[in-house]
Amino acid sequence: MLQGIDVSNWQGSVDWSAHARAGVAFAFAKATEGGDYVDRFFARNWEGMRENWIVCGAYHFARPKGDPVEGARSFLRTITLAGGLRRGDLVAIDLETTDGLRPEQVARHARRWCHYVERHGGVRPLVYTYQSFARSGACAGLGEYPLWIASPDQPRGEPMVPGPWTEWTIHQYSNSPVDRNVFDGTRQALTRLGFHKR
């Protein structure tokens, strides 16, 4: 299994060469949130992952009350300003808050965001979420996208898979001292999920 981590501004400056030496093969860094927030460490993290031959991933923290197209545009623009997508790079939507909306409204927001990124970014997003959130119906219609499941209470590589999915792609199995993930496959298989020039 490939080892991975995910980071945001909460981690501050990340020593990517140390993570690479420790066996980290892939990583996700927070890029944006909602319609206008950009993580101030994203460009530095994107460059650090790239320089250390770590499979690069970027994620967007969804705010369902906002405009999903605006959020998707901001996300893709932020990645472009940081150097852009290269073959095999990964993207994801972090779906874990309702902003007080009904589950079906949250799911609609996420579907529109994913469709926009897939059409205009040329890459199919992963969906990061957790068990109870998915079971609420807030992930309806997202089963076509690879699942990145937060399940720290399950053994590494053995998460429970909520509907609408039937299998997991990435398992976030620990969140201390940094979020840790596994992908049950090769680097080549992981990058096949990522960006490919059309």
C-alpha positions in Angstrom: 0.0 0.0 0.0 1.2 3.5 -0.8 1.5 5.9 2.1 0.1 9.4 1.9 -0.6 12.5 4.0 -2.9 15.5 3.7 -2.1 19.0 4.9 -3.6 22.5 5.2 -2.6 25.8 6.7 -3.0 24.2 10.1 0.3 22.4 9.6 2.2 25.6 8.7 5.4 25.0 6.8 5.8 21.4 5.8 9.2 19.6 5.4 8.4 17.7 2.2 11.9 16.2 1.8 11.5 14.7 5.3 8.1 13.2 4.4 9.5 11.8 1.1 12.4 10.2 3.0 9.9 8.7 5.4 8.1 6.9 2.6 5.3 9.3 1.8 4.4 8.6 -1.9 1.4 10.9 -2.3 -0.1 13.9 -0.6 -3.0 16.3 -0.8 -2.8 20.0 0.2 -5.7 22.3 0.8 -6.0 24.8 -2.0 -9.3 26.6 -1.5 -12.5 26.8 0.6 -15.8 28.1 -0.5 -15.8 30.7 -3.3 -12.8 32.9 -2.4 -10.6 31.5 0.4 -7.1 30.4 -0.8 -4.9 28.5 1.6 -1.8 30.6 2.0 0.5 27.6 2.1 -0.9 25.9 -1.0 1.6 27.2 -3.6 4.5 26.3 -1.3 3.1 22.8 -0.6 2.4 22.2 -4.3 6.0 23.1 -5.2 7.4 21.0 -2.3 5.5 17.9 -3.3 6.5 18.3 -6.9 10.2 18.8 -6.0 10.2 15.6 -3.9 8.6 13.4 -6.4 5.5 13.0 -4.3 2.2 12.4 -6.3 0.6 15.8 -6.0 -3.0 16.2 -4.8 -5.0 19.4 -4.2 -8.3 19.6 -2.4 -11.2 22.1 -2.1 -13.2 22.4 1.2 -16.8 22.6 0.1 -19.1 25.3 1.5 -22.5 24.1 0.2 -24.2 27.5 0.8 -22.0 29.1 -1.8 -21.9 28.9 -5.6 -20.3 25.5 -6.6 -19.2 26.9 -10.0 -17.5 29.9 -8.4 -15.8 27.5 -6.0 -14.6 25.3 -8.8 -13.3 28.2 -10.8 -11.4 29.5 -7.8 -9.9 26.0 -7.2 -8.7 25.5 -10.7 -7.3 29.1 -10.9 -5.4 28.6 -7.6 -3.8 25.4 -9.0 -2.9 27.2 -12.2 -1.2 30.1 -10.3 0.8 27.5 -8.3 2.2 25.9 -11.5 -0.8 24.0 -12.9 -1.8 20.4 -13.3 0.7 17.8 -14.7 0.1 14.3 -15.7 -1.1 12.1 -12.8 -1.9 15.0 -10.4 -5.0 14.4 -8.2 -7.8 16.7 -7.1 -10.5 16.2 -4.5 -13.5 17.8 -2.9 -13.7 17.8 0.9 -17.3 17.2 1.7 -17.9 17.3 5.5 -20.1 20.2 6.3 -23.7 21.0 5.4 -23.7 24.7 6.1 -27.2 24.1 7.5 -28.6 22.8 4.2 -30.5 19.7 3.5 -28.6 16.6 2.4 -30.0 16.7 -1.1 -28.9 20.4 -1.5 -25.4 19.5 -0.3 -25.2 16.6 -2.8 -26.4 18.8 -5.6 -23.7 21.4 -4.8 -21.0 18.7 -4.8 -22.1 17.2 -8.0 -22.1 20.6 -9.8 -18.6 21.3 -8.4 -17.3 17.9 -9.6 -18.8 18.2 -13.0 -17.3 21.6 -13.5 -13.8 20.5 -12.4 -14.0 17.4 -14.6 -15.1 19.3 -17.7 -12.8 22.3 -17.3 -9.9 20.8 -15.4 -9.6 17.5 -17.3 -9.5 15.4 -14.1 -12.1 13.4 -12.2 -12.2 14.5 -8.6 -12.0 12.2 -5.6 -14.7 12.8 -2.9 -13.4 13.0 0.7 -16.1 12.4 3.3 -16.9 10.3 6.3 -19.4 7.5 7.2 -22.2 9.4 8.8 -22.1 12.3 6.4 -22.4 9.9 3.4 -25.2 7.9 5.1 -27.2 11.1 5.6 -27.7 11.4 1.9 -25.3 14.3 1.4 -23.3 12.3 -1.1 -26.1 11.1 -3.3 -25.2 10.8 -7.0 -21.4 10.9 -6.3 -20.8 7.2 -6.5 -19.1 7.6 -9.9 -16.2 9.5 -8.3 -13.5 7.7 -6.4 -14.0 7.6 -2.6 -11.5 9.0 -0.1 -12.9 7.9 3.1 -12.1 9.3 6.6 -12.3 6.3 8.9 -9.7 6.6 11.7 -11.6 4.1 13.8 -11.0 1.3 11.3 -7.7 -0.6 10.8 -5.5 0.8 8.1 -6.7 -0.2 4.7 -9.9 -1.7 6.0 -12.5 1.1 6.1 -16.2 0.6 6.1 -17.6 1.8 2.7 -20.8 3.9 2.8 -23.3 4.2 0.0 -23.4 5.3 -2.8 -20.0 3.7 -3.1 -19.1 0.0 -3.2 -15.3 0.4 -2.8 -12.8 2.8 -1.4 -9.9 4.4 -3.1 -8.0 6.2 -0.4 -8.4 5.5 3.4 -7.6 8.3 5.8 -6.8 6.1 8.8 -5.2 8.4 11.3 -5.1 12.2 12.0 -2.4 12.5 14.6 0.1 14.2 14.4 -0.7 14.6 10.7 -3.6 13.1 8.6 -2.3 9.8 7.2 -3.7 7.9 4.2 -3.2 4.7 2.2 -3.9 3.8 -1.4 -4.1 0.0 -2.0 -2.2 -0.1 -5.3 0.8 1.1 -7.2 2.0 4.6 -7.9 1.1 4.0 -11.6 -2.5 3.0 -10.6 -2.8 6.1 -8.4 -1.7 8.5 -11.1 -4.0 6.9 -13.6 -6.8 8.4 -11.5 -5.3 11.9 -12.0 -4.9 14.5 -14.7 -4.2 13.5 -18.3 -3.9 15.9 -21.1 -6.8 15.6 -23.5 
